[in-house]
Each structure stands twice: as C-alpha cells, then as structure tokens.
Amino acid sequence: MISKAKFNKELNLIIANGIREDVGAGDHSSLSCIPELEQGRAKLLVKEDGIIAGVEFAKMIFKFVDTTLQVEIFIEDGEKVKVGDIVLHVSGNSQSILKAERLVLNAMQRMSAIATKTNYFVGLVTGTSTKILDTRKTTPGIRAIEKWAVKIGGGVNHRFALYDMIMLKDNHIDFAGGISKAIEKTNAYLSENHLDLKIIVEARNIEEIKEIIINRGVHRILIDNFNFDDTKKAVDLIGDFCQTESSGGINEQTIRKYAECGVDYISTGAITHSVHNMDLSLKAF
C-alpha cells in the first residue's frame, strides 16, 4: 500500500493546487475591503447530521495559507455531528481566513459525506466479519482525501492506485490469454522486477474460481457480479486459499446478504462516487 510519506505528499499537492486554483493572483474581494493586518475569527458550523471528516486536513490548509492562524478543535474526525454543532474555531489574519475558507469547506463537505456514507455501509454489515472497501472510483486529483474519508468512516482502503497492487481484471485476463497465463506472467514480472505487490484476480464464474486456486501467489479473489448462491459456493471453494472480495451491483438492500455469505471484503464505488456533500459553513463571529 501507499507509504505515509507518499500519502502526505499527495495531500500537500491537493492543498497547493486547490489554493492555486481558487486564489490565483489574489483574493481581490478581501484585498479590496479588509485591511492587511485586520484580525478576526470564524467558526465552522454543522448544518446537516452525519459523520464529520476533514478536520485534520482543514488544519493543514490553514497552516499552508498562514502559519500564524490558530485553530481550536471541538469535534474530531470520525465523530457524529448534528445541526448546530461547532467543529472548530480559527483565528488570526482575516484575509488569510477568507483565503482558506473555500478549500476548507469544499474538502470537509466532500470528506464528511464520504465518511457518513461509509459509516452507514459499515453499519449494515455489523456482526459479520466482512469489511467495506473503497475503489479507484474517486474524483480525479483528490483521491487522497476521499480515501482518507473512507477510513474515517470505518471503511478500509483498497489499493491507492495502479502502482501499489496488482489487480487482474477481465480485460487483463482476456488480453493475457486466460487466467493461468495472466497469473504466471504476473508472478514472473514481479520476480524479474524485484517487486513485492499483492495480486488480486477477478473471477466471473465458478469455473474461473477453480482455475485461480490451482495457481500460486494470489492474495485475494474478486468474486465479481455473482448471485448469493454462487457467492457462497465460491467462498466455500476458496476456503483458506486466499482472501475473498465481493463486488458488482451490491447496494444497501443486498449488502448484508452478501456479507453473510462469508466474504472478507465487499468493495463499492458508491461510497466515493455517489455522495451528497454535507452542508457546512464558516462564519465570522
């Protein structure tokens, strides 16, 4: 998986690009009517119930914009919030607060929505051994904060990108000439290039499950678009050979039954690509 140093680098890139995009040559609205040395403070107000996320990221943004800004946290990442709650106060240079405001809100609203939906899905499988996984179905350019939000909501991160895990899906398998050939070629590639990457292989039916488990080096089998009965058969067939993951067309009405089939993970893109941003605001006081 991605290293902490690489992850922090991604976060810093998001902040730098967000400020570049939003501020450009200057925040002329603030520059035109607020004195350069004016001091102020603002509160981050919750306007919708859910799970708050992005508090630590907000601190990073404020520090990036102005190291003298002071942030006082009242509610931490991952806590439940309700309408009217105050998450934090920020105080210091008024122009700096306004320069950071939109990026803080955009990030926190998105992250909180993802954390809230993830937490809901996690709750649907409570009592089973199944964990909720995210996917690469994220917003281009801000994947790091969306995956961070999944973790805050109680989910588990899948691979971060194409470079930190091998996933042999249907197209890879077909282009490679079949399942066994794809796995054999992948193992040879990893050995030749001295890479230590886990291999996940997608199965489209029970026969493909049977072929996968006669090969070596497979970390997880992706049981893709199976019905309940075939998922249970697949889990029994795989046994202790490797981890199991269900995906494809699973929603809040069916997720519990898939979890009860005994899969280790259920992956869903919905927790990142289909969320409604939480309503938050930053108000001077």
MOZI-V585023 format. One record per residue. RES is the residue in one letter. PSI is psi in radians with two decimals (none if undefined). D_CENTER is the distance of its C-alpha to the mean C-alpha in Angstrom with 1 decimal. Layout:
# MOZI-V585023
res->RES psi->PSI d_center->D_CENTER
res->RES psi->PSI d_center->D_CENTER
This chain:
# MOZI-V585023
res->M psi->2.92 d_center->13.2
res->I psi->2.44 d_center->12.7
res->S psi->2.81 d_center->15.1
res->K psi->-0.69 d_center->14.8
res->A psi->-0.75 d_center->17.2
res->K psi->-0.70 d_center->15.3
res->F psi->-0.79 d_center->12.0
res->N psi->-0.61 d_center->14.4
res->K psi->-0.71 d_center->16.1
res->E psi->-0.73 d_center->13.1
res->L psi->-0.77 d_center->12.8
res->N psi->-0.62 d_center->16.5
res->L psi->-0.69 d_center->16.6
res->I psi->-0.78 d_center->14.4
res->I psi->-0.85 d_center->16.9
res->A psi->-0.75 d_center->19.9
res->N psi->-0.63 d_center->19.2
res->G psi->-0.74 d_center->18.4
res->I psi->-0.71 d_center->21.7
res->R psi->-0.80 d_center->23.5
res->E psi->-0.71 d_center->22.6
res->D psi->-0.63 d_center->23.5
res->V psi->-0.67 d_center->26.4
res->G psi->-2.22 d_center->28.1
res->A psi->-0.15 d_center->31.7
res->G psi->2.65 d_center->31.5
res->D psi->1.49 d_center->30.8
res->H psi->-0.43 d_center->34.3
res->S psi->-0.79 d_center->33.9
res->S psi->-0.75 d_center->33.7
res->L psi->-0.54 d_center->36.1
res->S psi->-0.43 d_center->38.7
res->C psi->-0.04 d_center->39.1
res->I psi->2.15 d_center->37.7
res->P psi->2.54 d_center->39.8
res->E psi->-0.65 d_center->38.1
res->L psi->0.18 d_center->38.6
res->E psi->2.34 d_center->37.8
res->Q psi->2.54 d_center->35.9
res->G psi->-3.09 d_center->33.8
res->R psi->2.72 d_center->31.0
res->A psi->2.74 d_center->28.4
res->K psi->2.52 d_center->26.4
res->L psi->1.99 d_center->22.9
res->L psi->2.33 d_center->23.7
res->V psi->2.27 d_center->21.7
res->K psi->0.19 d_center->23.0
res->E psi->2.43 d_center->21.0
res->D psi->2.60 d_center->20.2
res->G psi->-2.74 d_center->16.8
res->I psi->2.18 d_center->14.4
res->I psi->2.45 d_center->14.3
res->A psi->2.59 d_center->11.5
res->G psi->0.14 d_center->12.0
res->V psi->-0.86 d_center->15.4
res->E psi->-0.59 d_center->15.3
res->F psi->-0.67 d_center->13.9
res->A psi->-0.73 d_center->16.8
res->K psi->-0.70 d_center->19.1
res->M psi->-0.70 d_center->18.2
res->I psi->-0.83 d_center->18.9
res->F psi->-0.74 d_center->22.2
res->K psi->-0.68 d_center->23.3
res->F psi->-0.74 d_center->22.6
res->V psi->-0.72 d_center->24.8
res->D psi->1.95 d_center->27.4
res->T psi->-0.25 d_center->27.7
res->T psi->-0.15 d_center->30.3
res->L psi->2.43 d_center->28.1
res->Q psi->2.25 d_center->28.0
res->V psi->2.21 d_center->25.1
res->E psi->2.07 d_center->25.8
res->I psi->2.30 d_center->23.0
res->F psi->-0.48 d_center->24.0
res->I psi->2.22 d_center->20.7
res->E psi->2.85 d_center->18.0
res->D psi->2.38 d_center->14.2
res->G psi->-0.11 d_center->13.6
res->E psi->2.61 d_center->17.1
res->K psi->2.44 d_center->18.4
res->V psi->2.78 d_center->20.0
res->K psi->2.88 d_center->22.7
res->V psi->2.27 d_center->24.5
res->G psi->-0.24 d_center->26.6
res->D psi->2.58 d_center->24.7
res->I psi->2.10 d_center->24.6
res->V psi->-0.73 d_center->21.6
res->L psi->2.82 d_center->23.2
res->H psi->2.50 d_center->26.2
res->V psi->2.36 d_center->26.4
res->S psi->2.66 d_center->29.9
res->G psi->-2.60 d_center->31.7
res->N psi->2.18 d_center->32.6
res->S psi->-0.70 d_center->32.3
res->Q psi->-0.67 d_center->31.6
res->S psi->-0.71 d_center->28.7
res->I psi->-0.77 d_center->27.1
res->L psi->-0.54 d_center->27.4
res->K psi->-0.62 d_center->26.1
res->A psi->-0.32 d_center->22.8
res->E psi->-0.92 d_center->22.7
res->R psi->-0.71 d_center->21.0
res->L psi->-0.71 d_center->18.1
res->V psi->-0.85 d_center->17.5
res->L psi->-0.79 d_center->17.7
res->N psi->-0.78 d_center->15.7
res->A psi->-0.84 d_center->12.7
res->M psi->-0.64 d_center->13.3
res->Q psi->-0.74 d_center->14.0
res->R psi->-0.84 d_center->10.8
res->M psi->-0.71 d_center->8.6
res->S psi->-0.65 d_center->11.2
res->A psi->-0.75 d_center->11.2
res->I psi->-0.77 d_center->7.6
res->A psi->-0.68 d_center->8.6
res->T psi->-0.80 d_center->11.9
res->K psi->-0.70 d_center->11.2
res->T psi->-0.80 d_center->9.2
res->N psi->-0.64 d_center->12.1
res->Y psi->-0.80 d_center->14.5
res->F psi->-0.70 d_center->13.5
res->V psi->-0.72 d_center->13.7
res->G psi->-0.55 d_center->17.1
res->L psi->-0.40 d_center->18.3
res->V psi->0.20 d_center->18.4
res->T psi->2.36 d_center->19.7
res->G psi->-0.23 d_center->22.8
res->T psi->3.07 d_center->21.7
res->S psi->0.10 d_center->20.4
res->T psi->2.41 d_center->17.4
res->K psi->2.63 d_center->13.8
res->I psi->2.19 d_center->10.9
res->L psi->2.56 d_center->8.6
res->D psi->-3.02 d_center->5.8
res->T psi->-2.99 d_center->7.5
res->R psi->0.18 d_center->8.4
res->K psi->1.28 d_center->9.1
res->T psi->2.98 d_center->7.5
res->T psi->2.17 d_center->10.0
res->P psi->2.30 d_center->12.2
res->G psi->-0.35 d_center->12.5
res->I psi->0.48 d_center->9.6
res->R psi->-0.69 d_center->6.7
res->A psi->-0.77 d_center->6.8
res->I psi->-0.51 d_center->6.7
res->E psi->-0.69 d_center->4.0
res->K psi->-0.59 d_center->1.8
res->W psi->-0.75 d_center->5.1
res->A psi->-0.64 d_center->5.4
res->V psi->-0.80 d_center->4.2
res->K psi->-0.71 d_center->6.7
res->I psi->-0.61 d_center->8.9
res->G psi->-0.02 d_center->9.3
res->G psi->0.06 d_center->10.5
res->G psi->-3.10 d_center->8.2
res->V psi->2.41 d_center->8.1
res->N psi->2.31 d_center->6.2
res->H psi->-2.84 d_center->8.4
res->R psi->2.62 d_center->10.0
res->F psi->-0.69 d_center->8.6
res->A psi->-2.90 d_center->11.4
res->L psi->-0.29 d_center->14.9
res->Y psi->-0.17 d_center->16.5
res->D psi->0.10 d_center->15.0
res->M psi->2.62 d_center->15.8
res->I psi->2.23 d_center->18.4
res->M psi->1.94 d_center->17.7
res->L psi->1.75 d_center->21.0
res->K psi->-3.06 d_center->20.7
res->D psi->-0.77 d_center->23.7
res->N psi->-0.70 d_center->24.5
res->H psi->-0.80 d_center->24.4
res->I psi->-0.78 d_center->26.6
res->D psi->-0.75 d_center->29.0
res->F psi->-0.54 d_center->29.4
res->A psi->-0.23 d_center->30.0
res->G psi->0.30 d_center->32.7
res->G psi->2.93 d_center->31.3
res->I psi->-0.93 d_center->29.1
res->S psi->-0.74 d_center->31.3
res->K psi->-0.71 d_center->31.9
res->A psi->-0.76 d_center->28.2
res->I psi->-0.77 d_center->27.6
res->E psi->-0.80 d_center->30.8
res->K psi->-0.66 d_center->30.1
res->T psi->-0.79 d_center->26.6
res->N psi->-0.71 d_center->28.2
res->A psi->-0.73 d_center->30.9
res->Y psi->-0.80 d_center->28.6
res->L psi->-0.73 d_center->26.6
res->S psi->-0.82 d_center->30.0
res->E psi->-0.56 d_center->31.6
res->N psi->0.14 d_center->28.9
res->H psi->0.82 d_center->28.4
res->L psi->2.43 d_center->24.7
res->D psi->1.41 d_center->23.0
res->L psi->2.43 d_center->20.1
res->K psi->2.59 d_center->19.3
res->I psi->2.20 d_center->20.3
res->I psi->2.38 d_center->18.9
res->V psi->2.28 d_center->21.4
res->E psi->2.41 d_center->21.2
res->A psi->2.38 d_center->24.1
res->R psi->-0.20 d_center->25.5
res->N psi->3.04 d_center->28.4
res->I psi->-0.65 d_center->30.2
res->E psi->-0.65 d_center->32.3
res->E psi->-0.59 d_center->29.4
res->I psi->-0.83 d_center->28.2
res->K psi->-0.64 d_center->31.8
res->E psi->-0.68 d_center->31.7
res->I psi->-0.75 d_center->28.5
res->I psi->-0.01 d_center->29.7
res->I psi->0.00 d_center->32.9
res->N psi->2.87 d_center->30.9
res->R psi->2.79 d_center->29.8
res->G psi->0.15 d_center->26.6
res->V psi->2.18 d_center->24.1
res->H psi->-0.64 d_center->21.2
res->R psi->2.53 d_center->19.8
res->I psi->2.23 d_center->21.0
res->L psi->1.90 d_center->18.9
res->I psi->1.66 d_center->21.1
res->D psi->2.18 d_center->20.5
res->N psi->0.64 d_center->22.0
res->F psi->2.64 d_center->24.5
res->N psi->3.09 d_center->26.3
res->F psi->-0.85 d_center->26.5
res->D psi->-0.78 d_center->29.8
res->D psi->-0.53 d_center->28.7
res->T psi->-0.77 d_center->25.4
res->K psi->-0.73 d_center->27.6
res->K psi->-0.73 d_center->30.1
res->A psi->-0.76 d_center->27.4
res->V psi->-0.77 d_center->26.1
res->D psi->-0.68 d_center->29.8
res->L psi->-0.73 d_center->30.6
res->I psi->-0.70 d_center->27.8
res->G psi->-2.21 d_center->28.6
res->D psi->0.18 d_center->27.9
res->F psi->-0.75 d_center->27.7
res->C psi->-3.14 d_center->23.9
res->Q psi->2.83 d_center->20.7
res->T psi->2.57 d_center->20.0
res->E psi->2.28 d_center->17.1
res->S psi->2.53 d_center->17.7
res->S psi->2.95 d_center->16.2
res->G psi->1.77 d_center->17.8
res->G psi->0.25 d_center->19.0
res->I psi->2.25 d_center->17.8
res->N psi->-3.04 d_center->17.7
res->E psi->-0.36 d_center->18.2
res->Q psi->-0.47 d_center->21.9
res->T psi->-0.21 d_center->21.7
res->I psi->-0.65 d_center->18.7
res->R psi->-0.75 d_center->21.0
res->K psi->-0.62 d_center->23.6
res->Y psi->-0.70 d_center->21.4
res->A psi->-0.68 d_center->20.3
res->E psi->-0.18 d_center->24.1
res->C psi->-0.24 d_center->24.8
res->G psi->0.20 d_center->23.6
res->V psi->2.60 d_center->20.5
res->D psi->-0.64 d_center->18.3
res->Y psi->2.64 d_center->15.0
res->I psi->2.15 d_center->14.1
res->S psi->2.45 d_center->11.4
res->T psi->2.27 d_center->10.7
res->G psi->-0.28 d_center->9.5
res->A psi->-0.51 d_center->10.8
res->I psi->-0.24 d_center->8.0
res->T psi->-0.58 d_center->6.5
res->H psi->-0.16 d_center->9.9
res->S psi->1.19 d_center->12.4
res->V psi->2.70 d_center->12.1
res->H psi->2.05 d_center->15.0
res->N psi->2.40 d_center->14.5
res->M psi->2.47 d_center->16.0
res->D psi->1.99 d_center->19.4
res->L psi->2.74 d_center->20.0
res->S psi->2.72 d_center->22.8
res->L psi->2.01 d_center->24.3
res->K psi->2.29 d_center->28.1
res->A psi->2.56 d_center->30.9
res->F psi->none d_center->33.3
